[in-house]
């Protein structure tokens, strides 16, 4: 990548997002700028100041208030960064809404879908066009984002779909959750599964349109699975965290992908975990997990 890189990480006040900012700030140079975003102005300012003061920080660090569910705000920010810096070099979409197992999945659906999916679509639409040649646009998802985790009746909604079609599928799912027909249609009760599949499908859709040009310029668009991370969001869902990574450990492989020289065509547009692509068609619908959830 060129000097004076501009990097943006959403959902970066804590957990993995914060670790990604800290890692970028430590592994970039003094002419580079790492921007973290969040919705709370005080927390954003405090996080940016704290990262800037860390002993290992080499790059410049700034904070921006951004509600990723506000598609207009996302688009305006992309335009402002394009105008001020001529584009961005790194975008990591990491925002997530926390849902607990004993909470109603249906009651939390709108917030969860807006933060995870509406925001992903907005980041891809608005920041894809301002990504500089040789840049990186990554969406943090999980291994649950492979198509096989969905009922086979739903595969056609996401396999080979355009971004508009993915968005339509997500809104159809949202509607089915609210009118009580989701489970009958094959949608898992656990919101995380369709949401992650849709995130990965959205990335695949955008990457399919840009693949030739991006590979020619060393630009990477992909989704990433950081593996199990011990955070306040994940801890309630898994009884055994003995093998979970700290946020800093999980950030390392993601940042290795961001900062790698060149682009491996096998990773372009794929869901990448620890430097390897996951098979889009793998997975098994999580029936047992569904049974544990509040409707």
Secondary structure, 3 states (H helix, E strand, C coil): CCCCCEEEECCCCCHHHHHHHHHHHHHCCCCCEEEEEECCHHHHHHHHHHHHCCCCCCCEEEEEECCCCCHHHHHHHHHHHHHHHCCEEEEEECCCCCCCCCCECCCCHHHHHHHHHHHHHHHHHHHHCCEEEEEEEEEECCHHHCHHHCCHHHHHHCCCCCHHHHHHHHHHHHHHHHHCCHHHHCCCCCHHHHHHHHHHHHHHHHHHHHHHHHHHHCCEEEEEECCCECCHHHHCCCCCCCCCECHHHHHHHHHHHHHCCCCCCCCCCCEEECCEECCCCCCCCCHHHHHCCEC
